[in-house]
Amino acid sequence: MSTMAVYWPAILSSTLSTTFQAFYLQRPTSVPLSIINLMNPVLILFLVPLLKDIVYPYLARMNLELHAFTRMQIGFAMAGLSLFCASVIGFEEKLKTQPEYNPIPITYFHEEDNVDYTTYRVRGMSIAWLSPQIFLMSVSEVFAIIASMEFIYLEAPQYMKSFAMGIYFFIQTIGDSVAILLVLIVKYVTQMHGLGGSWICNNLNHGTISYFFELLMVLMIANMICLWHYSKRFRPGYYDIRFRVQERF
C-alpha cells in the first residue's frame, strides 16, 4: 500500500496539470475545455470490460495469468510514459509561445489581482496532442488501481477485509493531500531558488511545467522499482491460503 501512496499524488497532479495544459492549445469553439476531464472516466469505462472479458481470458488460455504485482507494475510503467508525454507537450507549449512562433494572444481577467492579463495560446497545436497522455494514464489506472484493490482484499484476513479496504481508501485520501502539498512545495522551491524559473505558474507561458512532469516521472520510476523489490520478497498470506482451502471443501 505504501507504493500507492506515491502513485495517487502523481496521477492527481498529472490530471490537474493536463487541464491546465489544454487551456493553451487550440480547440474548436464548440468543444468545451471540460471535455478533458470527461475523457479519463469514459476511457476507464471502456477499458475495464475490455481487459476483464477479452484480454485476461485470452492470456489465461495462453497460461499467462498476470499477478496483481505484475499488473501494478504495468500500471506504474504506463503512468511514467504518460508523464513523459506530458513533459514533451509542456516543453513544446513553452517553446511555441515565444514571439518568433507568432502565438495567439488571449486576455483574461484575474480576480485576485483585479487586473487583465495577456497570455498566449500555441498556434497550430491542437488539443488532440493531449490524447496519448490521457489514454496512457487511463490504462495505468485500470491496471494499478484495480490490481491493488484486488491484492489488498485477497491478502487481508477473512474477518478484516472491510478494515483493510478502509485503510486503502484512507491512503488514497492521504495521497490526494500529498499531491496538493507537492505542488505547493515545488512552486515555492522553484520560485525561491530559481531552478530554471518557476515550474508552476498561473500563466503557463512563464513557467516550465515540463520539469514538474519529469519530477513526477522520476518518482513513478522509483515507485516501480520499490514495488518490484517488494514483490520478490512477498509470500502469500496465511489467512488467505487457509480460507481458500476451506472453501474447496
Backbone as CSV, one residue per row, in Angstrom:
resi,resn,N_x,N_y,N_z,CA_x,CA_y,CA_z,C_x,C_y,C_z
1,MET,0.820,-1.208,0.000,0.000,0.000,0.000,0.858,1.265,0.000
2,SER,2.093,1.144,0.460,2.962,2.316,0.504,3.274,2.828,-0.902
3,THR,3.373,1.911,-1.880,3.635,2.350,-3.248,2.449,3.124,-3.819
4,MET,1.242,2.780,-3.387,0.063,3.511,-3.869,0.011,4.914,-3.286
5,ALA,0.626,5.106,-2.115,0.670,6.447,-1.520,1.495,7.405,-2.371
6,VAL,2.416,6.867,-3.175,3.181,7.686,-4.108,2.446,7.804,-5.447
7,TYR,1.745,6.741,-5.805,1.039,6.717,-7.092,-0.097,7.744,-7.149
8,TRP,-0.878,7.839,-6.068,-2.031,8.747,-6.074,-1.638,10.206,-6.313
9,PRO,-0.620,10.750,-5.618,-0.252,12.142,-5.896,0.179,12.369,-7.344
10,ALA,0.861,11.379,-7.922,1.347,11.535,-9.298,0.196,11.642,-10.283
11,ILE,-0.800,10.747,-10.165,-1.888,10.769,-11.145,-2.801,11.977,-10.922
12,LEU,-2.988,12.372,-9.655,-3.831,13.541,-9.404,-3.170,14.811,-9.933
13,SER,-1.872,14.961,-9.670,-1.149,16.135,-10.169,-1.145,16.160,-11.693
14,SER,-0.993,14.996,-12.305,-0.988,14.910,-13.759,-2.352,15.286,-14.332
15,THR,-3.431,14.810,-13.699,-4.778,15.101,-14.183,-5.075,16.599,-14.130
16,LEU,-4.722,17.225,-13.011,-4.956,18.663,-12.871,-4.121,19.468,-13.866
17,SER,-2.876,19.051,-14.045,-1.981,19.777,-14.955,-2.383,19.604,-16.413
18,THR,-2.990,18.456,-16.748,-3.441,18.233,-18.117,-4.526,19.236,-18.497
19,THR,-5.455,19.500,-17.584,-6.487,20.511,-17.831,-5.854,21.891,-17.997
20,PHE,-4.827,22.159,-17.207,-4.110,23.419,-17.282,-3.434,23.568,-18.639
21,GLN,-2.833,22.473,-19.117,-2.177,22.491,-20.426,-3.184,22.742,-21.553
22,ALA,-4.358,22.138,-21.432,-5.355,22.206,-22.510,-5.780,23.637,-22.802
23,PHE,-5.734,24.498,-21.784,-6.149,25.888,-21.970,-5.282,26.598,-22.997
24,TYR,-4.035,26.175,-23.150,-3.083,26.875,-24.017,-2.974,26.246,-25.403
25,LEU,-3.797,25.234,-25.688,-3.791,24.604,-27.000,-5.054,24.983,-27.767
26,GLN,-4.978,24.876,-29.066,-6.114,25.258,-29.893,-7.173,24.165,-29.901
27,ARG,-8.432,24.591,-29.909,-9.555,23.668,-29.985,-10.717,24.380,-30.677
28,PRO,-11.626,23.620,-31.300,-12.809,24.255,-31.915,-13.640,24.981,-30.850
29,THR,-14.259,26.061,-31.243,-15.064,26.830,-30.278,-16.230,26.028,-29.721
30,SER,-16.676,25.001,-30.457,-17.785,24.175,-29.984,-17.360,23.118,-28.975
31,VAL,-16.043,22.951,-28.773,-15.519,21.945,-27.837,-15.150,22.627,-26.520
32,PRO,-15.861,22.312,-25.428,-15.548,22.948,-24.139,-14.273,22.380,-23.534
33,LEU,-13.621,23.176,-22.722,-12.386,22.726,-22.071,-12.640,21.559,-21.131
34,SER,-13.837,21.486,-20.574,-14.165,20.428,-19.609,-14.170,19.032,-20.218
35,ILE,-14.118,18.948,-21.557,-14.112,17.629,-22.183,-12.875,16.832,-21.798
36,ILE,-11.798,17.539,-21.434,-10.575,16.863,-20.993,-10.838,16.031,-19.747
37,ASN,-11.665,16.569,-18.838,-11.977,15.848,-17.596,-12.898,14.657,-17.825
38,LEU,-13.607,14.621,-18.963,-14.525,13.518,-19.249,-13.833,12.354,-19.952
39,MET,-12.710,12.623,-20.591,-12.053,11.567,-21.364,-11.565,10.429,-20.486
40,ASN,-11.034,10.757,-19.319,-10.486,9.726,-18.430,-11.550,8.731,-17.963
41,PRO,-12.682,9.162,-17.367,-13.684,8.173,-16.943,-14.305,7.401,-18.098
42,VAL,-14.471,8.049,-19.256,-15.032,7.342,-20.409,-14.092,6.235,-20.869
43,LEU,-12.800,6.535,-20.924,-11.822,5.519,-21.310,-11.778,4.367,-20.308
44,ILE,-11.883,4.686,-19.023,-11.870,3.641,-18.000,-13.079,2.728,-18.146
45,LEU,-14.256,3.306,-18.403,-15.473,2.503,-18.609,-15.330,1.576,-19.811
46,PHE,-14.546,1.975,-20.789,-14.312,1.133,-21.960,-13.241,0.083,-21.701
47,LEU,-12.191,0.458,-20.986,-11.046,-0.433,-20.806,-11.308,-1.554,-19.798
48,VAL,-12.075,-1.281,-18.743,-12.306,-2.296,-17.707,-12.961,-3.555,-18.286
49,PRO,-14.110,-3.458,-18.987,-14.673,-4.687,-19.567,-13.806,-5.296,-20.665
50,LEU,-13.061,-4.447,-21.382,-12.178,-4.974,-22.425,-11.127,-5.901,-21.816
51,LEU,-10.509,-5.469,-20.743,-9.492,-6.299,-20.086,-10.117,-7.510,-19.414
52,LYS,-11.225,-7.304,-18.726,-11.854,-8.380,-17.945,-12.428,-9.488,-18.828
53,ASP,-13.069,-9.112,-19.917,-13.790,-10.097,-20.727,-13.022,-10.594,-21.940
54,ILE,-11.983,-9.871,-22.355,-11.269,-10.262,-23.573,-9.787,-10.522,-23.309
55,VAL,-9.084,-9.520,-22.769,-7.627,-9.631,-22.643,-7.226,-10.681,-21.608
56,TYR,-7.763,-10.581,-20.385,-7.365,-11.518,-19.331,-7.760,-12.963,-19.644
57,PRO,-8.983,-13.239,-20.146,-9.298,-14.627,-20.538,-8.380,-15.168,-21.631
58,TYR,-8.016,-14.307,-22.577,-7.102,-14.747,-23.642,-5.736,-15.110,-23.057
59,LEU,-5.225,-14.266,-22.152,-3.936,-14.565,-21.522,-4.019,-15.827,-20.678
60,ALA,-5.165,-16.060,-20.033,-5.334,-17.275,-19.224,-5.278,-18.520,-20.109
61,ARG,-5.885,-18.451,-21.286,-5.826,-19.592,-22.205,-4.403,-19.844,-22.690
62,MET,-3.584,-18.797,-22.683,-2.184,-18.929,-23.081,-1.278,-19.226,-21.887
63,ASN,-1.903,-19.517,-20.719,-1.155,-19.779,-19.472,-0.263,-18.601,-19.087
64,LEU,-0.791,-17.393,-19.254,-0.043,-16.174,-18.933,-0.874,-15.289,-17.995
65,GLU,-1.276,-15.854,-16.872,-2.053,-15.080,-15.914,-1.159,-14.021,-15.256
66,LEU,-1.684,-12.821,-15.146,-0.921,-11.705,-14.579,-1.227,-11.571,-13.096
67,HIS,-0.192,-11.695,-12.264,-0.351,-11.490,-10.832,-0.640,-10.019,-10.557
68,ALA,-1.221,-9.741,-9.404,-1.556,-8.362,-9.049,-0.319,-7.464,-9.085
69,PHE,0.822,-7.964,-8.620,2.048,-7.165,-8.638,2.448,-6.808,-10.073
70,THR,2.303,-7.773,-10.978,2.660,-7.521,-12.375,1.762,-6.453,-12.977
71,ARG,0.470,-6.543,-12.698,-0.466,-5.547,-13.228,-0.203,-4.166,-12.635
72,MET,0.170,-4.123,-11.358,0.503,-2.830,-10.751,1.752,-2.239,-11.387
73,GLN,2.741,-3.079,-11.671,3.959,-2.583,-12.322,3.659,-2.075,-13.728
74,ILE,2.773,-2.769,-14.441,2.365,-2.287,-15.766,1.680,-0.927,-15.627
75,GLY,0.822,-0.798,-14.604,0.155,0.475,-14.368,1.122,1.590,-14.057
76,PHE,2.131,1.310,-13.241,3.137,2.332,-12.919,3.938,2.715,-14.155
77,ALA,4.250,1.719,-14.995,5.003,1.998,-16.221,4.186,2.876,-17.173
78,MET,2.891,2.571,-17.298,2.019,3.386,-18.146,1.933,4.823,-17.623
79,ALA,1.887,4.974,-16.297,1.857,6.310,-15.705,3.141,7.065,-16.019
80,GLY,4.283,6.372,-15.954,5.554,7.004,-16.297,5.592,7.462,-17.749
81,LEU,5.064,6.624,-18.660,5.013,7.008,-20.071,4.074,8.201,-20.282
82,SER,2.959,8.213,-19.559,2.023,9.336,-19.661,2.678,10.639,-19.212
83,LEU,3.421,10.583,-18.126,4.108,11.776,-17.628,5.210,12.226,-18.585
84,PHE,5.851,11.271,-19.247,6.860,11.627,-20.254,6.207,12.376,-21.419
85,CYS,5.053,11.880,-21.888,4.326,12.565,-22.957,3.912,13.968,-22.517
86,ALA,3.446,14.076,-21.273,3.045,15.383,-20.754,4.228,16.342,-20.705
87,SER,5.398,15.824,-20.365,6.599,16.652,-20.314,6.969,17.171,-21.702
88,VAL,6.869,16.311,-22.706,7.189,16.714,-24.079,6.214,17.794,-24.553
89,ILE,4.922,17.601,-24.297,3.919,18.594,-24.695,4.164,19.909,-23.953
90,GLY,4.502,19.816,-22.660,4.784,21.025,-21.893,5.974,21.797,-22.443
91,PHE,7.000,21.073,-22.871,8.171,21.729,-23.463,7.805,22.415,-24.779
92,GLU,6.998,21.729,-25.612,6.593,22.310,-26.888,5.717,23.545,-26.678
93,GLU,4.832,23.480,-25.675,3.981,24.635,-25.376,4.826,25.832,-24.963
94,LYS,5.796,25.578,-24.098,6.676,26.656,-23.646,7.462,27.253,-24.811
95,LEU,7.944,26.384,-25.700,8.753,26.837,-26.828,7.931,27.651,-27.826
96,LYS,6.740,27.166,-28.154,5.972,27.759,-29.245,5.109,28.939,-28.803
97,THR,5.217,29.346,-27.542,4.571,30.593,-27.136,5.559,31.761,-27.201
98,GLN,6.761,31.500,-27.685,7.728,32.574,-27.884,7.317,33.421,-29.093
99,PRO,7.689,34.708,-29.126,7.229,35.620,-30.195,7.533,35.134,-31.607
100,GLU,8.662,34.458,-31.807,9.025,34.056,-33.166,8.061,33.021,-33.755
101,TYR,7.258,32.365,-32.896,6.289,31.389,-33.389,4.907,31.994,-33.607
102,ASN,4.790,33.330,-33.432,3.538,34.040,-33.671,2.368,33.401,-32.917
103,PRO,2.432,33.317,-31.575,1.343,32.698,-30.809,0.091,33.574,-30.804
104,ILE,-1.013,32.994,-30.380,-2.298,33.697,-30.359,-2.478,34.378,-29.013
105,PRO,-2.607,35.705,-28.959,-2.778,36.396,-27.664,-4.179,36.189,-27.087
106,ILE,-4.242,36.027,-25.763,-5.512,35.872,-25.046,-5.469,36.798,-23.840
107,THR,-6.513,37.557,-23.636,-6.609,38.426,-22.465,-7.659,37.863,-21.517
108,TYR,-7.293,37.710,-20.249,-8.238,37.203,-19.257,-8.144,38.046,-17.992
109,PHE,-9.216,38.014,-17.226,-9.301,38.810,-16.002,-8.915,37.951,-14.809
110,HIS,-7.966,38.440,-13.996,-7.510,37.745,-12.804,-8.183,38.374,-11.588
111,GLU,-9.071,37.613,-10.952,-9.890,38.170,-9.869,-9.069,38.592,-8.658
112,GLU,-8.039,37.828,-8.306,-7.262,38.150,-7.105,-6.534,39.484,-7.251
113,ASP,-5.946,39.733,-8.423,-5.207,40.973,-8.652,-6.088,42.087,-9.202
114,ASN,-7.296,41.734,-9.655,-8.260,42.697,-10.187,-7.704,43.456,-11.409
115,VAL,-6.972,42.709,-12.243,-6.412,43.307,-13.463,-6.540,42.311,-14.609
116,ASP,-6.378,42.810,-15.821,-6.386,41.954,-17.006,-4.959,41.497,-17.320
117,TYR,-4.828,40.220,-17.661,-3.536,39.675,-18.051,-3.619,39.175,-19.493
118,THR,-2.489,39.232,-20.166,-2.413,38.712,-21.529,-1.497,37.495,-21.543
119,THR,-2.008,36.412,-22.072,-1.210,35.205,-22.225,-1.252,34.799,-23.692
120,TYR,-0.632,33.692,-24.027,-0.541,33.302,-25.431,-0.878,31.829,-25.594
121,ARG,-1.679,31.554,-26.588,-2.053,30.177,-26.925,-1.217,29.724,-28.114
122,VAL,-0.806,28.456,-28.070,0.063,27.925,-29.120,-0.687,27.879,-30.449
123,ARG,-0.076,28.434,-31.492,-0.696,28.431,-32.818,-0.370,27.123,-33.535
124,GLY,-1.403,26.483,-34.083,-1.196,25.273,-34.877,-0.966,24.018,-34.066
125,MET,-1.199,24.056,-32.756,-1.018,22.873,-31.900,-2.362,22.534,-31.278
126,SER,-2.946,21.423,-31.702,-4.304,21.059,-31.308,-4.351,20.433,-29.921
127,ILE,-5.515,20.529,-29.305,-5.747,19.893,-28.011,-5.663,18.370,-28.120
128,ALA,-5.792,17.860,-29.343,-5.706,16.412,-29.562,-4.338,15.847,-29.187
129,TRP,-3.310,16.707,-29.130,-1.977,16.246,-28.731,-1.947,15.730,-27.299
130,LEU,-2.962,16.059,-26.515,-3.030,15.570,-25.127,-3.605,14.157,-25.042
131,SER,-4.119,13.639,-26.145,-4.768,12.325,-26.122,-3.846,11.190,-25.672
132,PRO,-2.579,11.110,-26.143,-1.727,9.995,-25.701,-1.526,9.951,-24.190
133,GLN,-1.262,11.101,-23.557,-1.017,11.078,-22.113,-2.287,10.751,-21.336
134,ILE,-3.448,11.190,-21.832,-4.708,10.866,-21.164,-5.014,9.375,-21.305
135,PHE,-4.792,8.819,-22.499,-5.036,7.389,-22.724,-4.114,6.533,-21.860
136,LEU,-2.831,6.870,-21.835,-1.871,6.090,-21.054,-2.181,6.166,-19.559
137,MET,-2.609,7.337,-19.073,-2.946,7.451,-17.665,-4.199,6.644,-17.336
138,SER,-5.162,6.585,-18.256,-6.362,5.769,-18.045,-6.002,4.290,-17.983
139,VAL,-5.136,3.841,-18.887,-4.656,2.454,-18.861,-3.943,2.184,-17.541
140,SER,-3.149,3.137,-17.095,-2.435,2.997,-15.830,-3.393,2.792,-14.668
141,GLU,-4.449,3.586,-14.612,-5.404,3.475,-13.511,-6.123,2.132,-13.533
142,VAL,-6.477,1.662,-14.728,-7.182,0.383,-14.842,-6.309,-0.763,-14.341
143,PHE,-5.025,-0.726,-14.657,-4.121,-1.792,-14.212,-3.775,-1.643,-12.730
144,ALA,-3.280,-0.478,-12.336,-2.712,-0.314,-10.994,-3.775,-0.282,-9.901
145,ILE,-4.827,0.486,-10.086,-5.810,0.658,-9.008,-6.614,-0.604,-8.776
146,ILE,-7.111,-1.221,-9.855,-7.903,-2.443,-9.693,-7.051,-3.565,-9.114
147,ALA,-5.813,-3.697,-9.590,-4.929,-4.750,-9.086,-4.594,-4.534,-7.613
148,SER,-4.361,-3.291,-7.213,-4.026,-3.024,-5.805,-5.214,-3.306,-4.895
149,MET,-6.432,-2.951,-5.328,-7.629,-3.242,-4.521,-7.854,-4.746,-4.411
150,GLU,-7.650,-5.451,-5.521,-7.799,-6.910,-5.506,-6.778,-7.550,-4.570
151,PHE,-5.536,-7.065,-4.631,-4.484,-7.617,-3.776,-4.784,-7.405,-2.297
152,ILE,-5.181,-6.194,-1.929,-5.487,-5.895,-0.527,-6.624,-6.764,-0.026
153,TYR,-7.661,-6.905,-0.841,-8.842,-7.661,-0.407,-8.522,-9.145,-0.241
154,LEU,-7.770,-9.714,-1.170,-7.476,-11.149,-1.110,-6.479,-11.496,-0.005
155,GLU,-5.527,-10.620,0.248,-4.485,-10.933,1.223,-4.883,-10.607,2.660
156,ALA,-5.920,-9.817,2.844,-6.359,-9.490,4.206,-7.033,-10.709,4.835
157,PRO,-6.906,-10.883,6.154,-7.642,-11.960,6.827,-9.141,-11.850,6.558
158,GLN,-9.828,-12.967,6.595,-11.239,-13.011,6.238,-12.084,-12.032,7.053
159,TYR,-11.753,-11.885,8.338,-12.553,-11.032,9.219,-12.030,-9.593,9.279
160,MET,-11.053,-9.243,8.425,-10.512,-7.878,8.416,-10.507,-7.258,7.019
161,LYS,-11.244,-7.850,6.086,-11.225,-7.354,4.718,-11.811,-5.949,4.613
162,SER,-12.905,-5.692,5.316,-13.506,-4.355,5.269,-12.571,-3.316,5.875
163,PHE,-11.908,-3.706,6.965,-10.956,-2.794,7.607,-9.780,-2.506,6.673
164,ALA,-9.291,-3.533,5.983,-8.169,-3.354,5.052,-8.546,-2.421,3.904
165,MET,-9.774,-2.556,3.394,-10.209,-1.668,2.314,-10.362,-0.235,2.816
166,GLY,-10.789,-0.100,4.086,-10.876,1.237,4.670,-9.499,1.896,4.752
167,ILE,-8.486,1.109,5.136,-7.109,1.627,5.178,-6.655,2.021,3.781
168,TYR,-7.039,1.221,2.789,-6.656,1.512,1.406,-7.205,2.873,0.973
169,PHE,-8.482,3.122,1.228,-9.074,4.398,0.820,-8.566,5.559,1.670
170,PHE,-8.161,5.268,2.901,-7.547,6.304,3.728,-6.205,6.731,3.129
171,ILE,-5.436,5.753,2.633,-4.160,6.065,1.982,-4.401,6.868,0.705
172,GLN,-5.495,6.562,0.002,-5.833,7.359,-1.186,-6.085,8.810,-0.802
173,THR,-6.781,9.020,0.318,-7.033,10.381,0.786,-5.729,11.093,1.138
174,ILE,-4.831,10.366,1.811,-3.517,10.946,2.119,-2.775,11.308,0.839
175,GLY,-2.855,10.425,-0.163,-2.201,10.696,-1.440,-2.720,11.951,-2.103
176,ASP,-4.039,12.180,-2.032,-4.609,13.404,-2.608,-4.090,14.643,-1.877
177,SER,-3.951,14.529,-0.555,-3.428,15.663,0.222,-1.953,15.901,-0.096
178,VAL,-1.200,14.814,-0.272,0.218,14.935,-0.617,0.387,15.606,-1.977
179,ALA,-0.549,15.341,-2.910,-0.474,15.962,-4.241,-0.545,17.482,-4.131
180,ILE,-1.456,17.976,-3.302,-1.571,19.424,-3.100,-0.304,19.971,-2.451
181,LEU,0.186,19.249,-1.442,1.404,19.680,-0.754,2.601,19.675,-1.696
182,LEU,2.680,18.671,-2.568,3.793,18.575,-3.517,3.805,19.762,-4.474
183,VAL,2.629,20.142,-4.970,2.541,21.292,-5.873,3.009,22.564,-5.165
184,LEU,2.573,22.754,-3.910,2.954,23.951,-3.163,4.454,23.990,-2.889
185,ILE,5.030,22.847,-2.548,6.467,22.786,-2.253,7.284,23.069,-3.518
186,VAL,6.914,22.425,-4.625,7.640,22.626,-5.882,7.536,24.079,-6.324
187,LYS,6.358,24.656,-6.209,6.172,26.052,-6.607,7.019,26.990,-5.745
188,TYR,7.048,26.741,-4.430,7.818,27.596,-3.525,9.322,27.457,-3.766
189,VAL,9.804,26.218,-3.856,11.249,25.980,-4.014,11.758,26.544,-5.332
190,THR,11.015,26.317,-6.424,11.487,26.787,-7.730,11.402,28.312,-7.852
191,GLN,10.453,28.925,-7.171,10.381,30.387,-7.180,11.502,31.012,-6.360
192,MET,11.807,30.413,-5.209,12.805,30.983,-4.312,14.228,30.753,-4.806
193,HIS,14.474,29.585,-5.402,15.847,29.226,-5.767,16.106,29.310,-7.266
194,GLY,15.079,29.644,-8.051,15.289,29.880,-9.482,15.830,28.694,-10.235
195,LEU,15.238,27.516,-10.029,15.689,26.313,-10.724,15.115,26.301,-12.137
196,GLY,15.709,27.112,-13.010,15.185,27.215,-14.366,13.900,28.002,-14.438
197,GLY,13.650,28.858,-13.465,12.384,29.580,-13.403,11.356,28.769,-12.637
198,SER,10.271,29.421,-12.252,9.221,28.708,-11.521,8.623,27.608,-12.390
199,TRP,8.508,26.417,-11.844,7.972,25.302,-12.619,6.463,25.400,-12.788
200,ILE,5.781,25.957,-11.799,4.325,26.022,-11.826,3.898,27.474,-11.661
201,CYS,3.243,28.028,-12.677,2.774,29.411,-12.644,1.307,29.458,-13.042
202,ASN,0.633,30.547,-12.639,-0.730,30.753,-13.107,-0.759,30.939,-14.618
203,ASN,0.319,31.468,-15.163,0.464,31.646,-16.601,1.501,30.644,-17.101
204,LEU,1.050,29.691,-17.904,1.947,28.632,-18.377,3.085,29.175,-19.217
205,ASN,2.879,30.334,-19.847,3.929,30.930,-20.667,5.162,31.288,-19.832
206,HIS,4.958,31.543,-18.544,6.061,31.972,-17.678,6.644,30.830,-16.840
207,GLY,6.065,29.665,-16.929,6.526,28.536,-16.129,7.213,27.480,-16.977
208,THR,7.753,26.480,-16.330,8.365,25.339,-17.025,7.749,24.067,-16.447
209,ILE,6.488,23.859,-16.765,5.749,22.750,-16.176,6.293,21.402,-16.626
210,SER,7.039,21.374,-17.725,7.623,20.111,-18.185,8.575,19.536,-17.138
211,TYR,9.277,20.404,-16.392,10.167,19.920,-15.335,9.369,19.242,-14.214
212,PHE,8.201,19.778,-13.930,7.344,19.184,-12.896,6.899,17.787,-13.323
213,PHE,6.533,17.619,-14.589,6.153,16.297,-15.081,7.335,15.332,-15.018
214,GLU,8.524,15.831,-15.294,9.708,14.975,-15.217,9.980,14.535,-13.773
215,LEU,9.743,15.433,-12.811,9.878,15.064,-11.401,8.901,13.951,-11.040
216,LEU,7.647,14.077,-11.476,6.653,13.038,-11.207,7.044,11.720,-11.874
217,MET,7.635,11.802,-13.069,8.062,10.598,-13.774,9.165,9.884,-13.012
218,VAL,10.114,10.641,-12.466,11.192,10.044,-11.670,10.622,9.369,-10.419
219,LEU,9.668,10.022,-9.765,9.019,9.427,-8.595,8.307,8.130,-8.960
220,MET,7.681,8.106,-10.125,6.963,6.904,-10.551,7.934,5.766,-10.862
221,ILE,9.066,6.081,-11.474,10.069,5.047,-11.758,10.613,4.471,-10.451
222,ALA,10.909,5.352,-9.485,11.388,4.879,-8.181,10.323,4.028,-7.490
223,ASN,9.072,4.414,-7.646,7.969,3.658,-7.057,7.874,2.270,-7.679
224,MET,8.069,2.187,-8.979,8.010,0.900,-9.671,9.153,-0.014,-9.228
225,ILE,10.327,0.558,-9.002,11.464,-0.235,-8.527,11.193,-0.773,-7.120
226,CYS,10.606,0.071,-6.270,10.261,-0.378,-4.911,9.245,-1.510,-4.949
227,LEU,8.247,-1.392,-5.811,7.239,-2.451,-5.927,7.869,-3.753,-6.406
228,TRP,8.782,-3.650,-7.363,9.476,-4.853,-7.842,10.260,-5.502,-6.706
229,HIS,10.912,-4.701,-5.880,11.666,-5.227,-4.744,10.740,-5.913,-3.746
230,TYR,9.600,-5.299,-3.455,8.642,-5.903,-2.522,8.079,-7.204,-3.074
231,SER,7.824,-7.233,-4.382,7.217,-8.428,-4.976,8.143,-9.638,-4.881
232,LYS,9.445,-9.405,-4.912,10.389,-10.513,-4.812,10.393,-11.129,-3.413
233,ARG,10.041,-10.340,-2.418,10.045,-10.827,-1.033,8.663,-11.248,-0.559
234,PHE,7.668,-11.123,-1.414,6.293,-11.393,-0.998,6.015,-12.884,-0.891
235,ARG,5.261,-13.249,0.157,4.757,-14.609,0.326,3.261,-14.532,0.562
236,PRO,2.462,-15.416,-0.070,1.002,-15.342,0.099,0.605,-15.404,1.567
237,GLY,-0.431,-14.664,1.912,-0.878,-14.580,3.297,-1.403,-15.904,3.829
238,TYR,-1.136,-16.165,5.094,-1.570,-17.407,5.733,-3.088,-17.511,5.757
239,TYR,-3.759,-16.420,6.106,-5.209,-16.444,6.227,-5.861,-16.671,4.876
240,ASP,-5.308,-16.069,3.858,-5.886,-16.210,2.530,-5.805,-17.656,2.063
241,ILE,-4.646,-18.304,2.266,-4.479,-19.700,1.864,-5.430,-20.599,2.646
242,ARG,-5.554,-20.376,3.977,-6.391,-21.210,4.820,-7.843,-21.159,4.401
243,PHE,-8.361,-19.956,4.132,-9.757,-19.827,3.774,-10.048,-20.322,2.350
244,ARG,-9.044,-20.236,1.474,-9.234,-20.789,0.146,-9.351,-22.313,0.218
245,VAL,-8.561,-22.946,1.064,-8.622,-24.386,1.240,-9.978,-24.796,1.821
246,GLN,-10.477,-24.034,2.827,-11.763,-24.342,3.417,-12.896,-24.219,2.413
247,GLU,-12.813,-23.233,1.506,-13.861,-23.048,0.525,-13.943,-24.225,-0.458
248,ARG,-12.821,-24.904,-0.679,-12.824,-26.034,-1.594,-13.604,-27.216,-1.022
249,PHE,-13.681,-27.301,0.289,-14.373,-28.423,0.929,-15.698,-27.969,1.528
